[in-house]
Amino acid sequence: MDLKNKTVLITGATDGIGKETAKETAKRGATVIIHGRDENRIFQTIREVKEISENVFGVKADFSDMNQVAEAAKDINDNFEKIDIIFNNAAEFLHERIITKNGFERTFQVNYLAHVLLTEKLISKIKDIDGSRILNITSMIHSSTADFENLQGEKSYSGAEAYSVTKLLNILHTYKLARKYEKNKVCINCLHPGVIETKLLNAAWKGGMPVSEGAANMIYAAESEAISGVSGLYLENRRPMQSNPVSYNTEIQDKLYDISLKMLKSYL
């Protein structure tokens, strides 16, 4: 799919893979919406992308504050007639359990729940657009179990486990939305962008490929004609792969979605 004249929203676009993806989509003629939580870094990223294209805009929201997520969605809805592609990319890795002002464990909120809210708020702008795609960024180290009694580290917590669980939740959310909107035009998939040298990776692990490789994998998921019209995919290395078996359990997908909407009731 040609990205020229498409409107592309990238969360977590002021650093790492998100930033590189913003530059690559700009090179292809897209209008790029840069999301970040720090105003100065948003402006800096916009300046860099404007060296490629003038069609770049910024939206600020700290995903650890649901009110800011809701406000960012309102700004986008007010200023754009349509969205062609959403990259739900923002994520972080924490070594300790932190509860946000909204009452959620921070990794759970930033990596998963905030994207559920943003997607719910923007779905009307994308679901009936020809060729539109929602792409949820997950990881090959996503968890193999969904413990609803410990989604937010209520019973036990480690940074690696919390991150792994949220990456499973991203996949479950993808598959649920793929089923929910199967009669609409939007295609909803998820992908592992690769083991990439980013701040997030270095917070827990070492090594990794350059961000250009991660961005190339994300651009593939946005452009590829091979997956055009197909939803409910998990992509690794630019090809469909099997995610952990638990992710295909539709009862778990539905339960997670229902619980998530109840958590978000006051923000929807």
Kinemage of the C-alpha trace (Angstrom):
@kinemage 1
@onewidth
@group {chain A} dominant
@subgroup {mainchain}
@vectorlist {calphas} color= white
{ca met a 1} P 0.000 0.000 0.000
{ca asp a 2} L 1.300 3.415 -0.949
{ca leu a 3} L 1.602 5.652 2.125
{ca lys a 4} L 1.485 8.876 0.114
{ca asn a 5} L -1.228 11.197 1.452
{ca lys a 6} L -2.075 8.748 4.244
{ca thr a 7} L -2.471 10.012 7.808
{ca val a 8} L -0.331 8.004 10.202
{ca leu a 9} L -0.403 8.212 14.009
{ca ile a 10} L 2.594 6.797 15.888
{ca thr a 11} L 2.542 6.611 19.670
{ca gly a 12} L 5.919 6.789 21.369
{ca ala a 13} L 7.365 8.571 18.338
{ca thr a 14} L 9.984 10.816 19.964
{ca asp a 15} L 12.577 8.082 20.405
{ca gly a 16} L 13.783 4.726 19.138
{ca ile a 17} L 11.752 2.728 16.660
{ca gly a 18} L 8.811 5.132 16.777
{ca lys a 19} L 10.945 8.094 15.777
{ca glu a 20} L 12.628 6.203 12.956
{ca thr a 21} L 9.221 5.001 11.725
{ca ala a 22} L 7.971 8.600 11.719
{ca lys a 23} L 10.857 9.606 9.460
{ca glu a 24} L 10.290 6.665 7.130
{ca thr a 25} L 6.562 7.352 6.775
{ca ala a 26} L 7.338 11.022 6.098
{ca lys a 27} L 9.751 9.965 3.324
{ca arg a 28} L 6.872 8.066 1.748
{ca gly a 29} L 4.654 11.146 1.639
{ca ala a 30} L 2.425 10.458 4.631
{ca thr a 31} L 1.064 13.022 7.047
{ca val a 32} L 2.613 12.010 10.370
{ca ile a 33} L 1.156 12.579 13.827
{ca ile a 34} L 3.953 12.416 16.386
{ca his a 35} L 2.903 11.369 19.881
{ca gly a 36} L 5.116 11.829 22.925
{ca arg a 37} L 4.882 12.696 26.602
{ca asp a 38} L 7.509 15.455 26.672
{ca glu a 39} L 6.767 18.698 24.827
{ca asn a 40} L 10.407 19.547 24.116
{ca arg a 41} L 11.092 16.131 22.631
{ca ile a 42} L 7.943 16.367 20.517
{ca phe a 43} L 9.104 19.703 19.107
{ca gln a 44} L 12.598 18.331 18.463
{ca thr a 45} L 11.189 15.302 16.634
{ca ile a 46} L 8.899 17.517 14.570
{ca arg a 47} L 11.906 19.657 13.576
{ca glu a 48} L 13.791 16.556 12.460
{ca val a 49} L 10.871 15.146 10.498
{ca lys a 50} L 10.226 18.544 8.881
{ca glu a 51} L 13.607 18.221 7.204
{ca ile a 52} L 11.884 15.461 5.233
{ca ser a 53} L 8.300 16.711 5.010
{ca glu a 54} L 6.207 19.632 6.217
{ca asn a 55} L 3.253 17.325 6.876
{ca val a 56} L 3.992 16.525 10.509
{ca phe a 57} L 2.045 17.335 13.643
{ca gly a 58} L 2.474 16.650 17.339
{ca val a 59} L 0.211 15.477 20.142
{ca lys a 60} L 1.232 15.355 23.788
{ca ala a 61} L 0.022 12.771 26.305
{ca asp a 62} L 1.662 11.043 29.225
{ca phe a 63} L 0.183 7.556 29.033
{ca ser a 64} L 0.451 7.238 32.811
{ca asp a 65} L -2.390 9.805 32.963
{ca met a 66} L -5.614 8.599 31.333
{ca asn a 67} L -7.035 12.114 31.240
{ca gln a 68} L -4.147 13.158 29.005
{ca val a 69} L -4.770 10.165 26.732
{ca ala a 70} L -8.434 11.127 26.401
{ca glu a 71} L -7.472 14.752 25.683
{ca ala a 72} L -4.965 13.697 23.020
{ca ala a 73} L -7.645 11.595 21.335
{ca lys a 74} L -9.972 14.605 21.363
{ca asp a 75} L -7.279 16.772 19.750
{ca ile a 76} L -6.777 14.214 16.997
{ca asn a 77} L -10.510 13.795 16.436
{ca asp a 78} L -10.963 17.563 16.256
{ca asn a 79} L -8.131 18.161 13.800
{ca phe a 80} L -8.136 15.196 11.417
{ca glu a 81} L -10.943 13.947 9.220
{ca lys a 82} L -9.552 10.435 9.036
{ca ile a 83} L -6.693 8.236 10.158
{ca asp a 84} L -5.264 5.620 7.825
{ca ile a 85} L -2.756 3.916 10.104
{ca ile a 86} L -2.277 3.758 13.864
{ca phe a 87} L 0.937 2.365 15.289
{ca asn a 88} L 0.256 1.621 18.966
{ca asn a 89} L 3.955 1.617 19.768
{ca ala a 90} L 4.579 3.418 23.090
{ca ala a 91} L 5.921 1.220 25.877
{ca glu a 92} L 8.221 1.249 28.870
{ca phe a 93} L 10.014 -1.177 31.169
{ca leu a 94} L 10.034 -0.601 34.938
{ca his a 95} L 11.982 -2.428 37.610
{ca glu a 96} L 9.520 -1.645 40.387
{ca arg a 97} L 5.753 -1.654 40.790
{ca ile a 98} L 4.325 1.864 40.564
{ca ile a 99} L 0.652 2.812 40.810
{ca thr a 100} L -0.462 5.740 38.649
{ca lys a 101} L -2.758 8.559 39.708
{ca asn a 102} L -5.507 6.613 37.915
{ca gly a 103} L -5.011 3.630 40.212
{ca phe a 104} L -3.437 1.233 37.704
{ca glu a 105} L -0.023 -0.430 37.718
{ca arg a 106} L 2.068 1.774 35.467
{ca thr a 107} L 3.465 -0.820 33.027
{ca phe a 108} L -0.044 -2.233 32.551
{ca gln a 109} L -1.430 1.247 31.934
{ca val a 110} L 1.276 2.657 29.655
{ca asn a 111} L 1.928 -0.451 27.565
{ca tyr a 112} L -1.629 -1.728 27.289
{ca leu a 113} L -4.591 0.094 28.808
{ca ala a 114} L -3.795 3.569 27.466
{ca his a 115} L -3.685 2.145 23.946
{ca val a 116} L -7.059 0.508 24.465
{ca leu a 117} L -8.487 3.900 25.434
{ca leu a 118} L -6.831 5.714 22.536
{ca thr a 119} L -8.012 3.116 20.033
{ca glu a 120} L -11.572 3.218 21.370
{ca lys a 121} L -11.588 7.003 21.069
{ca leu a 122} L -10.234 6.994 17.513
{ca ile a 123} L -11.916 3.932 16.040
{ca ser a 124} L -14.617 5.950 14.258
{ca lys a 125} L -11.887 7.805 12.309
{ca ile a 126} L -10.284 4.649 10.942
{ca lys a 127} L -12.665 1.687 10.873
{ca asp a 128} L -14.308 2.490 7.538
{ca ile a 129} L -11.320 3.933 5.662
{ca asp a 130} L -10.149 1.917 2.646
{ca gly a 131} L -6.805 0.262 3.337
{ca ser a 132} L -6.677 1.420 6.959
{ca arg a 133} L -4.627 -0.522 9.495
{ca ile a 134} L -4.247 -0.641 13.265
{ca leu a 135} L -0.880 -2.112 14.214
{ca asn a 136} L -0.226 -3.022 17.832
{ca ile a 137} L 3.453 -3.394 18.690
{ca thr a 138} L 4.114 -6.442 20.836
{ca ser a 139} L 7.118 -8.685 21.505
{ca met a 140} L 8.273 -12.218 20.892
{ca ile a 141} L 8.765 -12.508 24.669
{ca his a 142} L 5.052 -12.076 25.338
{ca ser a 143} L 3.753 -14.175 28.228
{ca ser a 144} L 2.328 -17.653 27.715
{ca thr a 145} L -0.287 -17.230 30.462
{ca ala a 146} L -3.008 -14.720 31.309
{ca asp a 147} L -3.577 -14.632 35.073
{ca phe a 148} L -6.486 -12.272 35.664
{ca glu a 149} L -5.621 -12.203 39.366
{ca asn a 150} L -2.143 -10.838 38.600
{ca leu a 151} L -2.504 -8.667 35.473
{ca gln a 152} L -1.194 -5.692 37.419
{ca gly a 153} L 1.273 -7.501 39.630
{ca glu a 154} L -1.228 -7.773 42.473
{ca lys a 155} L 0.204 -11.079 43.718
{ca ser a 156} L 3.797 -10.869 42.518
{ca tyr a 157} L 5.798 -8.399 40.473
{ca ser a 158} L 8.940 -8.319 38.395
{ca gly a 159} L 9.717 -5.848 35.646
{ca ala a 160} L 10.322 -8.585 33.086
{ca glu a 161} L 7.084 -10.385 33.943
{ca ala a 162} L 5.039 -7.185 33.888
{ca tyr a 163} L 6.415 -6.254 30.481
{ca ser a 164} L 5.866 -9.765 29.109
{ca val a 165} L 2.261 -9.803 30.329
{ca thr a 166} L 1.462 -6.459 28.702
{ca lys a 167} L 2.840 -7.714 25.401
{ca leu a 168} L 0.460 -10.688 25.601
{ca leu a 169} L -2.381 -8.291 26.372
{ca asn a 170} L -1.508 -6.311 23.235
{ca ile a 171} L -1.935 -9.496 21.200
{ca leu a 172} L -5.189 -10.503 22.894
{ca his a 173} L -6.521 -6.997 22.245
{ca thr a 174} L -5.488 -7.226 18.592
{ca tyr a 175} L -7.298 -10.499 18.042
{ca lys a 176} L -10.415 -9.256 19.839
{ca leu a 177} L -10.599 -6.111 17.719
{ca ala a 178} L -9.938 -8.128 14.561
{ca arg a 179} L -13.065 -10.144 15.339
{ca lys a 180} L -15.121 -7.141 16.444
{ca tyr a 181} L -14.415 -5.142 13.287
{ca glu a 182} L -14.222 -7.979 10.766
{ca lys a 183} L -17.085 -6.460 8.758
{ca asn a 184} L -15.427 -3.041 8.623
{ca lys a 185} L -12.634 -1.910 6.313
{ca val a 186} L -9.867 -1.597 8.900
{ca cys a 187} L -7.312 -4.409 9.239
{ca ile a 188} L -5.994 -4.987 12.757
{ca asn a 189} L -2.731 -6.836 13.314
{ca cys a 190} L 0.216 -6.932 15.705
{ca leu a 191} L 3.939 -7.371 15.272
{ca his a 192} L 7.211 -7.992 16.996
{ca pro a 193} L 9.495 -5.316 15.494
{ca gly a 194} L 12.671 -7.229 16.311
{ca val a 195} L 15.218 -7.154 19.119
{ca ile a 196} L 16.208 -3.546 18.625
{ca glu a 197} L 18.789 -1.371 20.358
{ca thr a 198} L 16.530 1.085 22.222
{ca lys a 199} L 16.288 2.651 25.666
{ca leu a 200} L 13.585 0.114 26.533
{ca leu a 201} L 15.790 -2.827 25.593
{ca asn a 202} L 18.712 -1.427 27.541
{ca ala a 203} L 16.522 -1.020 30.619
{ca ala a 204} L 16.398 -4.795 30.940
{ca trp a 205} L 18.632 -6.449 28.370
{ca lys a 206} L 21.572 -5.627 26.117
{ca gly a 207} L 22.388 -5.765 22.436
{ca gly a 208} L 19.957 -5.582 19.579
{ca met a 209} L 19.675 -4.508 15.964
{ca pro a 210} L 19.650 -0.855 14.856
{ca val a 211} L 16.370 1.079 15.047
{ca ser a 212} L 16.282 1.180 11.256
{ca glu a 213} L 15.567 -2.564 11.254
{ca gly a 214} L 12.671 -2.167 13.680
{ca ala a 215} L 11.251 0.684 11.617
{ca ala a 216} L 11.555 -1.400 8.437
{ca asn a 217} L 9.495 -4.142 10.078
{ca met a 218} L 6.844 -1.619 11.101
{ca ile a 219} L 6.737 -0.047 7.646
{ca tyr a 220} L 6.326 -3.509 6.127
{ca ala a 221} L 3.230 -4.089 8.265
{ca ala a 222} L 1.811 -0.785 7.070
{ca glu a 223} L 2.634 -1.137 3.372
{ca ser a 224} L 2.621 -4.825 2.501
{ca glu a 225} L 0.117 -5.934 -0.094
{ca ala a 226} L 0.679 -9.529 1.043
{ca ile a 227} L -1.352 -8.871 4.192
{ca ser a 228} L -3.800 -6.409 2.661
{ca gly a 229} L -7.332 -7.155 3.784
{ca val a 230} L -6.173 -9.592 6.466
{ca ser a 231} L -6.730 -9.121 10.205
{ca gly a 232} L -5.714 -11.028 13.302
{ca leu a 233} L -2.086 -11.624 12.351
{ca tyr a 234} L 0.987 -11.748 14.557
{ca leu a 235} L 4.046 -10.795 12.517
{ca glu a 236} L 7.697 -11.589 13.160
{ca asn a 237} L 10.458 -10.891 10.645
{ca arg a 238} L 7.860 -9.624 8.172
{ca arg a 239} L 5.873 -12.815 8.033
{ca pro a 240} L 2.891 -14.254 9.929
{ca met a 241} L 3.858 -16.435 12.882
{ca gln a 242} L 2.010 -18.187 15.705
{ca ser a 243} L 1.737 -16.283 18.976
{ca asn a 244} L 1.454 -18.215 22.235
{ca pro a 245} L -1.574 -20.548 22.248
{ca val a 246} L -3.362 -18.703 25.057
{ca ser a 247} L -3.648 -15.613 22.817
{ca tyr a 248} L -6.091 -17.445 20.514
{ca asn a 249} L -8.564 -18.198 23.306
{ca thr a 250} L -11.580 -16.073 22.405
{ca glu a 251} L -13.054 -16.341 25.907
{ca ile a 252} L -9.891 -14.816 27.342
{ca gln a 253} L -9.892 -12.139 24.618
{ca asp a 254} L -13.494 -11.233 25.452
{ca lys a 255} L -12.921 -11.270 29.206
{ca leu a 256} L -9.894 -9.002 28.927
{ca tyr a 257} L -11.729 -6.581 26.651
{ca asp a 258} L -14.759 -6.397 28.954
{ca ile a 259} L -12.574 -5.849 32.019
{ca ser a 260} L -10.585 -3.187 30.205
{ca leu a 261} L -13.674 -1.232 29.179
{ca lys a 262} L -14.951 -1.352 32.762
{ca met a 263} L -11.596 0.043 33.940
{ca leu a 264} L -11.883 2.814 31.352
{ca lys a 265} L -15.541 3.639 31.908
{ca ser a 266} L -14.932 7.115 33.320
{ca tyr a 267} L -12.597 8.045 30.441
{ca leu a 268} L -14.592 6.785 27.453
